[in-house]
Amino acid sequence: MPIRSATEADRDAIWAILEPMIRAGETYPLPRNMSREEAFAFWFSLEKDVYVFVEDGHVLGTYFLKANQQGGGAHVANCGYVTSLAAQGRGIARTMCLHSLERAKERGFRGVQFNFVVSSNTRAVKLWSSLGFETVGRLPEVFAHPKLGFVDALVMYRQIR
């Protein structure tokens, strides 16, 4: 499997993946002027396990896995995925998601919830749906898309017992 835990040595490669996504402002509700340090504080926060997809020695994708909530909601995982611009459309996000489902199951999670899937990110919505995630909620016009204006965000969920 070309996925492993991220290390300190991966930070430059991860930043090369995260920065274009952050600057575009089209898929994650993060400030478009977020600094490298702020991005790392978010992506590598203590509650997250961070992984990288590596091919021929190059990091082409990254994802995190964490509990979605604390206490009574700690049995449901949450993940975030980003693939490098040059490697999109090659199945890397699918591979990372399948890997995350296995890791979540190993850690005892009973489901995975995506809290904020931007509805205009149709590739992600189609991919998550194809992997068994259901849209369980729609948040009307909660995301300020830089090109499309206000768009909906979806809450998507999949059980993994």
Z-matrix of the N, CA and C atoms (Angstrom, degrees):
N
C 1 1.467
C 2 1.527 1 107.90
N 3 1.308 2 118.13 1 130.69
C 4 1.466 3 121.00 2 -176.98
C 5 1.538 4 113.03 3 -82.42
N 6 1.330 5 117.39 4 20.92
C 7 1.470 6 120.65 5 -178.67
C 8 1.521 7 108.49 6 -116.10
N 9 1.331 8 114.94 7 135.39
C 10 1.460 9 121.31 8 178.30
C 11 1.521 10 109.08 9 -144.81
N 12 1.322 11 115.94 10 167.61
C 13 1.463 12 120.24 11 175.64
C 14 1.520 13 109.39 12 -63.78
N 15 1.325 14 115.44 13 141.50
C 16 1.461 15 120.69 14 177.92
C 17 1.524 16 109.83 15 -72.05
N 18 1.326 17 115.25 16 148.52
C 19 1.463 18 121.68 17 177.02
C 20 1.528 19 109.11 18 -122.73
N 21 1.292 20 114.74 19 171.58
C 22 1.462 21 121.02 20 176.61
C 23 1.530 22 110.71 21 -56.63
N 24 1.322 23 116.85 22 -35.32
C 25 1.468 24 121.63 23 -178.81
C 26 1.533 25 112.39 24 -67.06
N 27 1.330 26 117.86 25 -16.10
C 28 1.472 27 121.73 26 -179.27
C 29 1.527 28 113.70 27 -87.30
N 30 1.306 29 117.41 28 -5.70
C 31 1.473 30 119.42 29 -170.69
C 32 1.526 31 113.71 30 -59.90
N 33 1.315 32 119.03 31 -42.26
C 34 1.468 33 119.93 32 178.98
C 35 1.524 34 110.89 33 -62.19
N 36 1.328 35 116.85 34 -43.24
C 37 1.464 36 120.73 35 179.71
C 38 1.527 37 111.00 36 -66.30
N 39 1.311 38 116.57 37 -38.90
C 40 1.470 39 120.05 38 178.42
C 41 1.525 40 109.98 39 -66.25
N 42 1.307 41 117.46 40 -41.29
C 43 1.467 42 120.07 41 177.54
C 44 1.531 43 110.71 42 -61.75
N 45 1.328 44 117.14 43 -38.06
C 46 1.474 45 120.83 44 178.33
C 47 1.531 46 111.09 45 -63.39
N 48 1.316 47 117.67 46 -24.01
C 49 1.465 48 122.28 47 176.83
C 50 1.527 49 110.83 48 -87.93
N 51 1.321 50 116.35 49 -44.43
C 52 1.469 51 120.19 50 -176.28
C 53 1.530 52 113.01 51 -71.25
N 54 1.320 53 117.23 52 -40.59
C 55 1.467 54 119.08 53 -173.31
C 56 1.526 55 113.69 54 -57.83
N 57 1.331 56 120.56 55 -48.56
C 58 1.477 57 118.35 56 179.48
C 59 1.537 58 112.40 57 -61.07
N 60 1.334 59 116.96 58 -37.18
C 61 1.463 60 120.68 59 178.16
C 62 1.528 61 110.51 60 -63.94
N 63 1.330 62 115.83 61 -44.57
C 64 1.464 63 120.55 62 -179.89
C 65 1.530 64 110.24 63 -64.34
N 66 1.317 65 117.57 64 -47.90
C 67 1.469 66 121.77 65 -177.42
C 68 1.530 67 111.72 66 -64.20
N 69 1.320 68 117.89 67 -35.17
C 70 1.473 69 120.88 68 178.74
C 71 1.526 70 110.88 69 -67.53
N 72 1.312 71 117.55 70 -35.34
C 73 1.464 72 121.33 71 176.36
C 74 1.512 73 114.97 72 65.89
N 75 1.331 74 117.87 73 27.07
C 76 1.463 75 120.71 74 -173.47
C 77 1.526 76 114.70 75 -107.00
N 78 1.338 77 118.40 76 -12.08
C 79 1.460 78 118.94 77 -172.64
C 80 1.525 79 115.41 78 -130.23
N 81 1.295 80 119.53 79 -25.59
C 82 1.466 81 122.52 80 179.77
C 83 1.524 82 109.17 81 -121.80
N 84 1.314 83 118.01 82 141.83
C 85 1.471 84 120.30 83 178.64
C 86 1.532 85 111.35 84 -81.03
N 87 1.321 86 115.09 85 64.92
C 88 1.457 87 122.28 86 179.12
C 89 1.519 88 109.00 87 -118.39
N 90 1.333 89 117.78 88 149.69
C 91 1.467 90 119.57 89 177.05
C 92 1.524 91 110.77 90 -61.12
N 93 1.312 92 116.62 91 132.20
C 94 1.464 93 120.77 92 -177.56
C 95 1.526 94 112.79 93 -67.28
N 96 1.322 95 117.17 94 -18.59
C 97 1.467 96 120.84 95 178.05
C 98 1.531 97 111.98 96 -99.90
N 99 1.319 98 117.30 97 16.29
C 100 1.461 99 122.96 98 -179.47
C 101 1.529 100 109.64 99 -56.30
N 102 1.327 101 116.06 100 133.73
C 103 1.466 102 120.61 101 179.03
C 104 1.530 103 110.53 102 -79.74
N 105 1.297 104 114.81 103 166.58
C 106 1.471 105 120.80 104 176.38
C 107 1.527 106 110.11 105 -56.72
N 108 1.314 107 116.95 106 -45.63
C 109 1.461 108 121.11 107 -178.38
C 110 1.530 109 110.91 108 -63.61
N 111 1.325 110 117.18 109 -41.53
C 112 1.470 111 120.60 110 177.87
C 113 1.528 112 111.12 111 -66.09
N 114 1.321 113 115.91 112 -39.75
C 115 1.465 114 120.00 113 178.52
C 116 1.521 115 110.46 114 -63.32
N 117 1.311 116 117.17 115 -42.87
C 118 1.462 117 120.11 116 178.83
C 119 1.522 118 111.35 117 -67.63
N 120 1.321 119 117.66 118 -36.94
C 121 1.471 120 120.20 119 176.89
C 122 1.529 121 109.98 120 -60.70
N 123 1.340 122 116.82 121 -37.01
C 124 1.470 123 121.29 122 177.19
C 125 1.530 124 110.46 123 -73.26
N 126 1.323 125 117.96 124 -54.43
C 127 1.471 126 122.06 125 -171.58
C 128 1.530 127 111.56 126 -68.05
N 129 1.325 128 116.69 127 -38.06
C 130 1.462 129 121.55 128 -176.00
C 131 1.530 130 113.02 129 -104.35
N 132 1.319 131 118.97 130 25.20
C 133 1.463 132 119.63 131 -179.65
C 134 1.529 133 109.71 132 -59.00
N 135 1.308 134 116.23 133 154.38
C 136 1.464 135 122.37 134 -168.83
C 137 1.524 136 114.59 135 -55.77
N 138 1.315 137 118.24 136 -31.94
C 139 1.471 138 120.13 137 -176.28
C 140 1.531 139 112.89 138 -80.07
N 141 1.320 140 117.33 139 -4.01
C 142 1.462 141 120.71 140 -175.10
C 143 1.529 142 112.20 141 -102.82
N 144 1.337 143 114.65 142 140.05
C 145 1.455 144 121.63 143 165.28
C 146 1.519 145 105.21 144 -95.83
N 147 1.327 146 117.43 145 128.23
C 148 1.463 147 121.68 146 -176.91
C 149 1.526 148 109.25 147 -113.70
N 150 1.325 149 114.47 148 135.49
C 151 1.456 150 122.40 149 -177.57
C 152 1.527 151 109.53 150 -125.44
N 153 1.333 152 115.12 151 159.54
C 154 1.461 153 121.27 152 174.75
C 155 1.520 154 109.64 153 -130.59
N 156 1.325 155 114.92 154 147.33
C 157 1.465 156 123.50 155 172.32
C 158 1.515 157 105.70 156 -97.73
N 159 1.338 158 117.04 157 122.79
C 160 1.463 159 121.99 158 -175.45
C 161 1.521 160 109.47 159 -121.53
N 162 1.337 161 115.08 160 133.26
C 163 1.461 162 121.01 161 175.66
C 164 1.522 163 107.74 162 -135.33
N 165 1.313 164 116.39 163 127.19
C 166 1.471 165 122.08 164 -179.22
C 167 1.525 166 111.93 165 50.59
N 168 1.320 167 116.29 166 39.47
C 169 1.458 168 121.35 167 177.86
C 170 1.512 169 115.47 168 79.91
N 171 1.334 170 118.25 169 2.16
C 172 1.466 171 122.08 170 -178.62
C 173 1.527 172 110.58 171 -110.92
N 174 1.317 173 116.15 172 133.14
C 175 1.466 174 121.47 173 176.24
C 176 1.523 175 107.49 174 -78.29
N 177 1.334 176 116.42 175 118.55
C 178 1.467 177 121.61 176 -177.71
C 179 1.524 178 113.13 177 -111.35
N 180 1.328 179 116.46 178 -8.45
C 181 1.451 180 119.83 179 179.27
C 182 1.510 181 110.23 180 -162.70
N 183 1.317 182 115.50 181 162.39
C 184 1.456 183 121.29 182 178.27
C 185 1.521 184 108.84 183 -148.59
N 186 1.320 185 115.01 184 150.57
C 187 1.462 186 119.25 185 173.57
C 188 1.515 187 109.73 186 -149.13
N 189 1.341 188 114.48 187 160.05
C 190 1.456 189 119.63 188 173.01
C 191 1.518 190 109.42 189 -122.09
N 192 1.337 191 114.71 190 156.48
C 193 1.458 192 124.08 191 177.63
C 194 1.509 193 107.39 192 -133.06
N 195 1.328 194 116.43 193 133.31
C 196 1.462 195 120.71 194 178.86
C 197 1.521 196 108.72 195 -156.27
N 198 1.316 197 115.97 196 168.19
C 199 1.463 198 119.98 197 171.21
C 200 1.525 199 107.72 198 -69.68
N 201 1.332 200 116.23 199 137.36
C 202 1.462 201 119.97 200 -179.08
C 203 1.530 202 111.61 201 -69.81
N 204 1.311 203 116.20 202 -37.29
C 205 1.465 204 122.13 203 179.88
C 206 1.522 205 108.68 204 -138.93
N 207 1.301 206 116.34 205 177.01
C 208 1.454 207 121.69 206 174.75
C 209 1.533 208 108.80 207 -101.55
N 210 1.308 209 116.08 208 178.10
C 211 1.461 210 121.68 209 173.54
C 212 1.516 211 112.87 210 53.84
N 213 1.325 212 115.79 211 -125.84
C 214 1.452 213 122.03 212 -176.31
C 215 1.519 214 114.82 213 -64.47
N 216 1.321 215 118.43 214 -11.65
C 217 1.462 216 121.50 215 178.07
C 218 1.520 217 113.48 216 -107.21
N 219 1.343 218 116.67 217 7.59
C 220 1.465 219 120.71 218 -174.49
C 221 1.523 220 114.00 219 -73.81
N 222 1.322 221 117.80 220 -5.12
C 223 1.472 222 120.84 221 179.96
C 224 1.537 223 112.16 222 -88.69
N 225 1.334 224 116.88 223 1.88
C 226 1.463 225 122.31 224 178.20
C 227 1.525 226 108.11 225 -114.60
N 228 1.322 227 115.94 226 131.01
C 229 1.462 228 121.52 227 -179.08
C 230 1.523 229 111.00 228 -89.69
N 231 1.315 230 114.53 229 165.16
C 232 1.457 231 123.79 230 173.24
C 233 1.525 232 106.38 231 -137.42
N 234 1.324 233 116.77 232 145.13
C 235 1.463 234 121.59 233 -179.80
C 236 1.520 235 109.57 234 -139.30
N 237 1.317 236 115.54 235 158.65
C 238 1.452 237 122.95 236 170.51
C 239 1.515 238 108.16 237 -137.52
N 240 1.328 239 117.18 238 139.40
C 241 1.460 240 122.23 239 -174.04
C 242 1.524 241 109.54 240 -130.46
N 243 1.341 242 115.95 241 142.19
C 244 1.468 243 120.78 242 172.99
C 245 1.528 244 107.80 243 -143.31
N 246 1.311 245 115.47 244 132.17
C 247 1.465 246 122.72 245 176.36
C 248 1.523 247 107.97 246 -110.05
N 249 1.322 248 116.85 247 144.17
C 250 1.463 249 119.47 248 178.17
C 251 1.523 250 109.69 249 -60.16
N 252 1.319 251 116.17 250 148.97
C 253 1.462 252 120.76 251 -178.86
C 254 1.526 253 111.36 252 -57.17
N 255 1.318 254 117.23 253 -40.91
C 256 1.465 255 121.09 254 -176.74
C 257 1.525 256 113.12 255 -69.14
N 258 1.337 257 117.28 256 -20.65
C 259 1.468 258 120.35 257 -175.32
C 260 1.529 259 113.15 258 -107.50
N 261 1.323 260 117.97 259 6.18
C 262 1.465 261 119.84 260 -178.68
C 263 1.523 262 110.79 261 -66.94
N 264 1.337 263 114.90 262 148.89
C 265 1.454 264 120.83 263 178.68
C 266 1.522 265 114.28 264 84.50
N 267 1.329 266 117.45 265 9.12
C 268 1.462 267 121.54 266 -177.73
C 269 1.525 268 112.72 267 -108.27
N 270 1.321 269 118.29 268 6.94
C 271 1.458 270 121.08 269 178.59
C 272 1.515 271 114.89 270 87.77
N 273 1.313 272 117.19 271 10.34
C 274 1.462 273 120.63 272 -178.40
C 275 1.523 274 110.94 273 -68.92
N 276 1.321 275 118.07 274 -43.34
C 277 1.472 276 120.28 275 178.23
C 278 1.526 277 110.55 276 -62.05
N 279 1.320 278 117.16 277 -40.29
C 280 1.476 279 121.12 278 177.08
C 281 1.528 280 110.11 279 -60.37
N 282 1.331 281 116.34 280 -46.77
C 283 1.461 282 120.49 281 179.84
C 284 1.520 283 111.01 282 -62.26
N 285 1.330 284 117.29 283 -42.54
C 286 1.464 285 120.30 284 178.79
C 287 1.525 286 110.70 285 -64.72
N 288 1.328 287 117.38 286 -40.73
C 289 1.462 288 119.80 287 -179.69
C 290 1.527 289 109.95 288 -64.59
N 291 1.322 290 117.75 289 -45.24
C 292 1.468 291 120.19 290 178.72
C 293 1.530 292 110.70 291 -61.02
N 294 1.321 293 116.37 292 -40.47
C 295 1.468 294 121.15 293 176.21
C 296 1.530 295 110.02 294 -61.44
N 297 1.312 296 116.89 295 -44.32
C 298 1.470 297 120.11 296 -178.43
C 299 1.524 298 111.43 297 -65.22
N 300 1.323 299 117.60 298 -35.29
C 301 1.463 300 120.43 299 177.73
C 302 1.529 301 110.29 300 -64.15
N 303 1.322 302 116.51 301 -39.98
C 304 1.472 303 120.08 302 176.97
C 305 1.527 304 111.11 303 -66.57
N 306 1.334 305 117.18 304 -45.21
C 307 1.470 306 120.06 305 179.03
C 308 1.529 307 110.06 306 -62.20
N 309 1.331 308 116.85 307 -41.77
C 310 1.468 309 120.56 308 -179.72
C 311 1.530 310 110.37 309 -62.25
N 312 1.314 311 116.04 310 -43.33
C 313 1.472 312 120.13 311 178.82
C 314 1.528 313 110.37 312 -62.73
N 315 1.342 314 117.03 313 -43.91
C 316 1.467 315 121.46 314 177.90
C 317 1.519 316 111.85 315 -59.23
N 318 1.323 317 116.38 316 -35.04
C 319 1.470 318 120.71 317 -179.36
C 320 1.527 319 112.51 318 -82.57
N 321 1.322 320 117.66 319 -1.14
C 322 1.458 321 120.79 320 175.87
C 323 1.513 322 115.49 321 91.02
N 324 1.312 323 117.77 322 8.27
C 325 1.468 324 119.64 323 176.02
C 326 1.531 325 109.02 324 -68.87
N 327 1.314 326 115.84 325 149.03
C 328 1.472 327 121.81 326 -179.68
C 329 1.519 328 112.40 327 -102.78
N 330 1.308 329 117.25 328 -8.57
C 331 1.453 330 121.30 329 179.23
C 332 1.511 331 110.03 330 -167.00
N 333 1.334 332 115.11 331 169.30
C 334 1.466 333 122.33 332 175.39
C 335 1.517 334 107.54 333 -128.06
N 336 1.308 335 115.59 334 130.97
C 337 1.464 336 121.96 335 -179.75
C 338 1.519 337 109.56 336 -121.39
N 339 1.317 338 115.34 337 129.89
C 340 1.457 339 121.74 338 170.48
C 341 1.519 340 106.29 339 -100.90
N 342 1.311 341 117.11 340 116.53
C 343 1.462 342 122.41 341 -171.76
C 344 1.519 343 114.37 342 -79.82
N 345 1.342 344 117.42 343 -23.06
C 346 1.463 345 118.85 344 -167.58
C 347 1.528 346 109.25 345 -154.20
N 348 1.328 347 116.58 346 75.88
C 349 1.461 348 121.08 347 176.71
C 350 1.528 349 106.67 348 -94.70
N 351 1.310 350 116.23 349 113.61
C 352 1.464 351 120.56 350 -177.93
C 353 1.533 352 108.20 351 -63.77
N 354 1.322 353 115.99 352 123.88
C 355 1.470 354 120.76 353 -172.43
C 356 1.527 355 113.29 354 -61.67
N 357 1.315 356 117.61 355 -28.69
C 358 1.464 357 120.22 356 179.11
C 359 1.531 358 112.25 357 -76.03
N 360 1.323 359 117.49 358 -8.60
C 361 1.459 360 122.23 359 175.75
C 362 1.533 361 107.21 360 -84.75
N 363 1.323 362 114.61 361 69.64
C 364 1.466 363 121.52 362 -170.55
C 365 1.524 364 112.38 363 -64.16
N 366 1.318 365 118.04 364 -31.49
C 367 1.475 366 119.80 365 177.60
C 368 1.517 367 110.17 366 -63.01
N 369 1.336 368 117.10 367 -43.35
C 370 1.464 369 120.19 368 179.61
C 371 1.523 370 110.71 369 -67.33
N 372 1.321 371 117.43 370 -44.52
C 373 1.466 372 120.79 371 -179.84
C 374 1.529 373 109.84 372 -59.37
N 375 1.316 374 116.98 373 -44.27
C 376 1.472 375 121.28 374 179.38
C 377 1.531 376 110.35 375 -64.28
N 378 1.324 377 117.32 376 -43.52
C 379 1.454 378 120.97 377 -179.47
C 380 1.518 379 111.20 378 -63.81
N 381 1.335 380 116.93 379 -51.22
C 382 1.477 381 119.20 380 -178.28
C 383 1.529 382 110.19 381 -61.06
N 384 1.308 383 117.30 382 -40.36
C 385 1.468 384 120.56 383 178.01
C 386 1.522 385 110.79 384 -61.32
N 387 1.334 386 117.35 385 -41.48
C 388 1.462 387 120.88 386 -179.14
C 389 1.528 388 111.63 387 -66.55
N 390 1.321 389 117.04 388 -20.79
C 391 1.461 390 121.70 389 179.42
C 392 1.529 391 112.08 390 -96.94
N 393 1.327 392 116.28 391 13.60
C 394 1.455 393 120.38 392 173.33
C 395 1.509 394 116.32 393 93.64
N 396 1.324 395 117.97 394 6.79
C 397 1.465 396 120.36 395 176.28
C 398 1.522 397 108.89 396 -80.05
N 399 1.311 398 115.54 397 136.76
C 400 1.461 399 121.37 398 176.95
C 401 1.522 400 109.29 399 -106.22
N 402 1.318 401 115.74 400 144.54
C 403 1.460 402 119.75 401 172.18
C 404 1.521 403 106.86 402 -79.08
N 405 1.322 404 115.99 403 114.87
C 406 1.465 405 120.83 404 -176.85
C 407 1.528 406 112.17 405 -107.81
N 408 1.330 407 115.96 406 -3.59
C 409 1.452 408 120.27 407 177.89
C 410 1.508 409 111.32 408 -165.04
N 411 1.322 410 115.01 409 154.32
C 412 1.460 411 121.80 410 177.86
C 413 1.521 412 107.11 411 -133.07
N 414 1.317 413 115.75 412 127.11
C 415 1.461 414 122.60 413 179.06
C 416 1.523 415 106.99 414 -104.95
N 417 1.337 416 117.45 415 106.98
C 418 1.468 417 120.19 416 -172.50
C 419 1.528 418 113.46 417 -69.19
N 420 1.324 419 114.75 418 126.85
C 421 1.470 420 124.43 419 171.67
C 422 1.528 421 113.92 420 50.71
N 423 1.356 422 116.32 421 42.33
C 424 1.466 423 119.72 422 -178.13
C 425 1.520 424 113.53 423 -95.11
N 426 1.334 425 117.15 424 -6.86
C 427 1.462 426 120.06 425 -178.44
C 428 1.518 427 109.24 426 -116.70
N 429 1.323 428 115.90 427 125.09
C 430 1.466 429 121.73 428 178.19
C 431 1.533 430 108.47 429 -87.89
N 432 1.307 431 115.33 430 93.19
C 433 1.466 432 121.71 431 -179.95
C 434 1.527 433 108.28 432 -75.89
N 435 1.341 434 118.00 433 133.96
C 436 1.470 435 119.50 434 -175.27
C 437 1.525 436 114.55 435 -65.82
N 438 1.328 437 118.55 436 -19.82
C 439 1.465 438 121.15 437 -179.88
C 440 1.517 439 112.89 438 -112.56
N 441 1.315 440 117.83 439 -33.02
C 442 1.465 441 122.12 440 -172.94
C 443 1.524 442 114.34 441 -99.99
N 444 1.323 443 116.72 442 -6.89
C 445 1.466 444 119.45 443 -176.03
C 446 1.514 445 109.97 444 81.51
N 447 1.318 446 116.90 445 -151.68
C 448 1.457 447 120.67 446 -176.24
C 449 1.526 448 110.64 447 -77.93
N 450 1.344 449 114.73 448 125.00
C 451 1.468 450 120.99 449 179.60
C 452 1.527 451 108.50 450 -127.42
N 453 1.325 452 114.60 451 162.81
C 454 1.465 453 121.11 452 -179.83
C 455 1.526 454 110.83 453 -75.38
N 456 1.322 455 114.74 454 159.60
C 457 1.464 456 121.96 455 168.25
C 458 1.518 457 107.37 456 -121.46
N 459 1.316 458 115.65 457 147.48
C 460 1.455 459 122.00 458 -178.11
C 461 1.518 460 110.01 459 -109.28
N 462 1.320 461 115.44 460 146.78
C 463 1.458 462 122.47 461 168.38
C 464 1.527 463 104.90 462 -103.83
N 465 1.333 464 115.83 463 122.23
C 466 1.462 465 120.82 464 -177.26
C 467 1.526 466 109.10 465 -121.58
N 468 1.350 467 115.55 466 144.54
C 469 1.458 468 120.42 467 -173.01
C 470 1.521 469 111.25 468 -143.26
N 471 1.345 470 114.94 469 145.84
C 472 1.459 471 121.18 470 173.62
C 473 1.528 472 109.01 471 -143.53
N 474 1.329 473 116.64 472 132.26
C 475 1.458 474 120.41 473 172.89
C 476 1.520 475 109.01 474 -77.83
N 477 1.348 476 116.26 475 151.07
C 478 1.480 477 120.09 476 -178.53
C 479 1.525 478 112.15 477 -139.72
N 480 1.272 479 119.84 478 38.22
C 481 1.475 480 120.29 479 -178.31
C 482 1.461 481 114.40 480 -65.17
